[in-house]
Amino acid sequence: MSRNLFGTDGVRGRANTYPMTAEVAMQLGAAAGRYFGKDKQEHRVVIGKDTRRSGYMLENALTAGLTSTGMNVFLLGPVPTPAVGLLTHSMRADLGVMISASHNPHQDNGIKFFGPDGYKLSDEAEAEIERLLNTGVELSKPENIGRVTRIDDGRGRYVEYAKTTFPYRGRLDGMKVVVDCANGAAYKAAPDVLWELGAEVIPIGVSPNGFNINDGCGSTDTARASAAVLEHGADVGICLDGDADRVMILDETGKVADGDQIMGLIASRWAHEGRLAGGTLVTTVMSNLGLERFLASKNIKMRRTSVGDRYVVEAMRAGGFNLGGEQSGHIVMTDFATTGDGLIAGLQFLAAMVETGKKASELTRVFEPCPQILMNVRFSAQKDPMLDAAVILAIQKAETRLKDKGRLLIRKSGTEPLLRVMGECEDETLLATTIDSILVAVKRAV
């Protein structure tokens, strides 16, 4: 079955524009409710969201659709995406829903579904929900319409759980931590967890107004957090994105460590402790060649997947692995969570600092990255640059130049109208000119 509505991470788009309209959200809720509302009398769904203004609209529309098919809805309010995965399973819900466009600006929004096991839905399940939406859904009888309950302690449940994942509980005393919550879903939870574990917390990005999510803050714009680290003399900075499933770490000098460095650190520590299942780290095709070389030096296997944390998780579950993620900061640790969890990944980094007594700068550079350039070009839906003859020719010539010297990856984003152009090569001059030749062709095409 085809999936036209669903992308690599649920349904996503510009708010109040197809498919992110109240009408589609209501239909999607009804279709998901009908798909999961089977074989028993009591049906449950939990709904979380981030801090976007459009979240109110989509929450109400989804609730209407879900209750119309007999689902009892439990509203969590603003909570991180991993909290929805956790609470879907712990509350024995049939379905979990997160309303968020992750690291995107406030104009965008999205709807992500979790199954009763707390994991994101498979392609097959999403395709069936889409089929139901397109063919029509049978509504419940009046006496079977679902109820709605607001859960006031959803964030508190997640906070308490997150603290249990820190192996040195109570030993953050004396540590000064900047945490940038991107004015998003973790704006209360993340500072609470760090403070309750004993840290001195400098919170930024904790004043959401519905429009400032990911705006000049968070994991995609770390300048403000970097300045705060230097201003306050902090030991480390933790930068989350809008729904807190991504993280970037800042050392005491304000320098950024991406997901590859964090995964390299955790993988090597877990392998040394005998905790790395299958001796394997699952990453995507975007991860740096330097990470691959570092892992090989530690006798750790690396398995690459397509871009998207859902594909990382699928490979982890299929192979029985417990650590994976993306260069962008999704760190998936299935010992703790069913999806990427920026806060819990940050706690693992803090645990390494506590155990080793090392500064953050000594732990954020576990390997020397191979020179890499990643550029994004925005395009319109009317003009696909990957179909342009000049772009195709430019890519072919670039691949020839980099043959046996590096690698090239050109792909369209699954969540935004962006073409991502990435290349790696030890010869930085060759790499720069090669990437530039592609960018020139792409910009002309769009």
N, C-alpha and C positions, 0 to 999 in steps of 0.2 A: 504494500500500500504506500502511496505517496504522502509526503509531508510538505505541504506548501506554506502552511501557516507557521509551523514550528521551525526554528532555526537551530543553531548549535547549543543554545541555552534558553529553551522555552520560546515564548512568543514575545517579540520585542519591536518597538517602533516609537514614533513620535506621538506624544500624548494627544488625545482628541483627534487623531488622524488614523485611518485604517492601518493596521488592525488594532491599535490601542484606543478603541472607543468603548464607551459604556455598553453599547449594543453588542459588540463582539465579545466583550468580557462576560456579559450575562449569558450569551449563547455558549461560550466556552465553559463557563461554570456548570451550566445544565448538562452539557455533553460529558464533562468529567464526572459530574455527579451520577449520571446514568451509567457510565462505564464502571465506576467503583461501587455503586450502590447495589450490590448483588448479594444474594445468598444468605442474608441475615436481616433481622428487623432493625437493629440499631446501627446507623451509619454516621461516621464522624469525619469532619475535616477541620484542620487548623489553618488559619490564614495569618501570615505575618507580612510586614511591609517595611520599606525604608521611609525616609522623611519627605519624599516628593509631594507637592500639593496634589498632583493627579492621583496619588495613592488612595485618597478618600473616595474619589469617584469610582475607581476600579474595584476597590474593596466592597463598596456597596453593590456594584453591578454583579460581581462574582458571587456575593452572598445571595442575591436574589436568584441567580441561576441555580446555585447549589441547593438552596432550600426548596426551590420549585420541583426538584427531583428527589426530595425526601432526606437530604443530607442535613445533619445537625452541625451548625457552624460554630467554631470557637475562635474568637478574634484575639490575637496576641498583641496587636499594636506594633509599634516599631521595635523590631528585633533583628539580629543578624541572620543572614541566610542559613548558616549552619545550625542556628537555634531551631529553625523550622524543621530541618531534617531530624534533629534530636527529639523534639517534642512530638513530631508525627509518630515516631516509634514509641516513645515513652508513654504517650497518652492513648496508645492503641487506636490511633485514627486510621481510617481507610486511605486518607489522602492528605497531603500537605501542600499549601500554596504559598509562594513568596512573591510579593509584588515589588519588583525592583528592576532597574536597568543597570545595576552594578556600578561600574566606574563611569558610566555615561553622564552627561549633564542633565539638569532637571527637566528639560523639555522632553526627554525620552522616558519611557517606562517599559516594564516587561512583566511577564507572568511565568513563573517556574513551578513545575509540579513535582512533588515527591510521593513515592509509593509508600505503602504501610511499613516497609522496612527502613524508611528514612532516606533511601537513595533516590536520585533523580530518575525519572521514567525512561524506559528504553525507547528507541525509535519506533518499535512496533506498537507500544502503548500509545505514544503520541499520535501515530498515524490512525489508530482506531478512534481516538477521541476526535480527531479532525474529521474522520468519516461520519461519526455520529452528528457532529455539528453541521455538516453539509447536507445530511439526509433528513435531519429533523429528530427531535427527542420527544419521547412520550413523557408528559408531565405527571406528577403524582396526583392522587386524589386529594381533595381538600383536607381530609382528616390525616393525611400522611405528609403534609408539608413540614419541612424541617424547622427546628428552633435555632435561635442565635444567642450565644452566651459570650460575654467579654471576659477573657482570662486576665486577671490583674497581676498574676505572679509569673507570667511567662518569662519575662526578662530575669527575674530572680532565680528561677529554676536554672536558666542557662548560666548565670553568674556562678552559682554554687557548683554546677558541673564543671565549668571551665577551671575553677580553682583546684579541683581534684586531679586535673591533668598535670599540674605542676609538681614535679617530683621532690622539690625541696621546700615544702610548704612552710610559710612563715619566715623564709630566709631571704626575702627581698629587702629586709631592713637595711637602711643606709644606702640603698640604690636610688638614684634620681632618674626618672624615666619621663621623657616627653612622649605623649601619645596623641596622634592626630587621627581623629575619627571621621574626617571628611564631611562633617555636618550630616552624617548619615545614621544608619541603623544602630551602630554601636556607640552612639554618643553618650549614653549613660552606662552601658554594660562594661565597656573596656576600662574606663577610669575606675569603676567600682572594683573590678577584679584585681587590678594592679594595686590599688590602695589597700584593699583587704588582705593582700598577700604581703603587705609591709612596705611597699615602695613609696617614695615621695613622688607624687604624680604632677606633671605639668600638662594639663589637658588643653588641646587646641582643636578647632573644628568641632565644637560641642554646642553650637548655638544655631541649630537648624531653623530655617524660616519657610521651608517648602520650596525654596528656589536656589539656595546656596550649596546644595549637595555637590561634592567634588569640584567646587568652584575655587580654584587657587589653593587647594589643599588636598590632603589624602595621598594615596599611594601613587597617583598619576601626576602629582605636582608637589614635590617634597621640599621646595625652597623655604616655605614658611616654617616647617618643622625643623629643617636644618638650622635656620636662624635661631629658633627657640633652644635647640640643643646647645649652641654656642653661647647664647645669652645667659642661660641658666646654669651652664657648666654641667649639663646632664651626662650621665654615663652612657645613655643609649636612647634612640628614638624608635618608635613603632608607628608606622604609617599604614592605616587601613583604607580601604576604598568604601564606596557608599553603602554596600551591603555587608562589608566586613568579611568577605571570603577571600580577599587578597591582602598581602602585606609586603611592605618594604621595610628594611631595617637600616637605621642610621647609626654610624659609630659616633664616638665622642667628639670627632672633628666635624661631624655633619655630613660625612661621605655616605653615599647610598650603596647598599648591597641588595641586588635583585634576587628573584626567586631561585636562580641557578646557584648562587653562592649559599643561600640558606639551605637548599636541598643538599648541596654538597656537604655542608657541615653536619646536618642531621643524619644523612646517610652514613658518613664515616663514623660518627659516634655510635649509631645504632649497630653498625656492622662490628665495631670493636666490642660492643656489649653483647653481641649475639642476638640482637633484637630485630635485625633487618631481614624480614621474611624473604626467603629465596635468594638472599644476597643480591637483590635487584632493586634499582630505582627506576620508576616509570616516569618518563618525561615526554615532551612533544618534539616535533621536528624543529621547533624554534630554539631549543636549548643550545647553549654555546658548546662549540667543539672542545673548548678548554675543560668544561665539566666532564665530558666524555673521557678525555685523557686522564683527568684526575681520578675518576672512578676506576678506570682500568689499573692505575697505579696502586689502588687499594684492593684490587681483586673484587671489585663490585661491578656487577653487570648493569647495563643501561638498556632499557627498552623504550624506543620512541613510538609515539602515536600521532595521529592527526591532532591539529590544534583544537583545544577545548577541554576543560576539566572533565566533562562527562566521558570523553574518550579515554582520558587517563584513568578514571575510576573503573570504566568497563574493563580495561586491560589489567588493572590491579585485581579486580574481583575474579577475572578469568584465570589469572596466574597465581592467585593466592598471595599477592604482594601487599605490603602494608604502608609503603611510602611512595608518593609520586607527586607530580605537580608541574607547574609551568614557570617559565622565566618571568612572566608577568606578575608572579606573586601568589598564585593559587598553590597552596601547599596542602596536600591531602594525606592525612594520617588516619587510616581506617581503624587503628587501635583506639582512636579518640572520637572520630567524626566520620560522617558519611559523605561529606563534601569538603571543599576547601574551607579552612577556618583560619583567618588571619590572626586572630587573637591567640588561639591555642598554639599556632606556629611561633608567634612572638614569645609565648611562655617557654617553649622549647629552647629558643635562643637564650632567654634569660637564665634558664636552668644551666645551659652550657657555661655562661659567664660565672654563675655561682659556683659550679662544681670545679671549674678550672682556675678560677681566680684571675682570668685574663680579661683585658679590656676588650670592648666590642671591636675595636680596630684589628685586634689579633685574631678575631674569629670570623670576620666578614670577608676575608680575602683568602679563602682556602685553596683557590686555584687561580692561575693567571689566565684571564679570558683571551681567547683568540680574537683578534680584531674583527669587530662585527658592526655592520651598519644596518639599521632598521629605519625605514622611512615610510610614512603613510601619506597617501594621496586620496583626497575625498572626491567622489564622483557622483553623478546623478543616476537615477534609476533608468533614464532614457539612453544612457551611453555607457555600455560595458567596455572598459578599456582592454579587457582580455580578449576581445573579439576584433580589435583593431589590427590591421595588417602590419602597420609600422611598429606597434608594441610587440607583436609576435616576433618580428624580425629582430628587434632590439634584444629581446630575451634570448633568442637563439645565438646571437653574436656574443652576448655576455656569458652564456654557458660555455661557449668555446674558449673564451679568454680565461675563465676560471677552472677549466678542466684540469684535474689532477693537482690544482693549487688551492682550491677552496670549494665552497658550495654556495648555491643560490636557491632562494625560496621565494616564489611570488604567489600570493594568495589573496583572495578577497576575505575580509572579515566576516564572521558569521553573525555579528551583532550590530555592525554599523556599515554604512556605504563607504567603506575605505578599501583601497588596495594597499596591501602591505608588501613592501619590497625589502627583502632581507638578504644580505650576503656576508660571507666570512672568508677571510684570506689572510695569511701571514704578511703578504705584501700589501701594506695599507694604501699605497699610492695606486696600485692596480685595482684594489677593491673600490676605492673612492671613484675613480674614473669609470669603472664598470657600472656601479650603481647609478652614477650620474647619467650615463647614457640611457639607462632604462627610464629614469625619472623624466628626462627631457621628452622621450617618446610618449610616456603616459600623460604628462601634463598637456602636451599638444592634443592628445586624443580626447581628453575630458574638457 
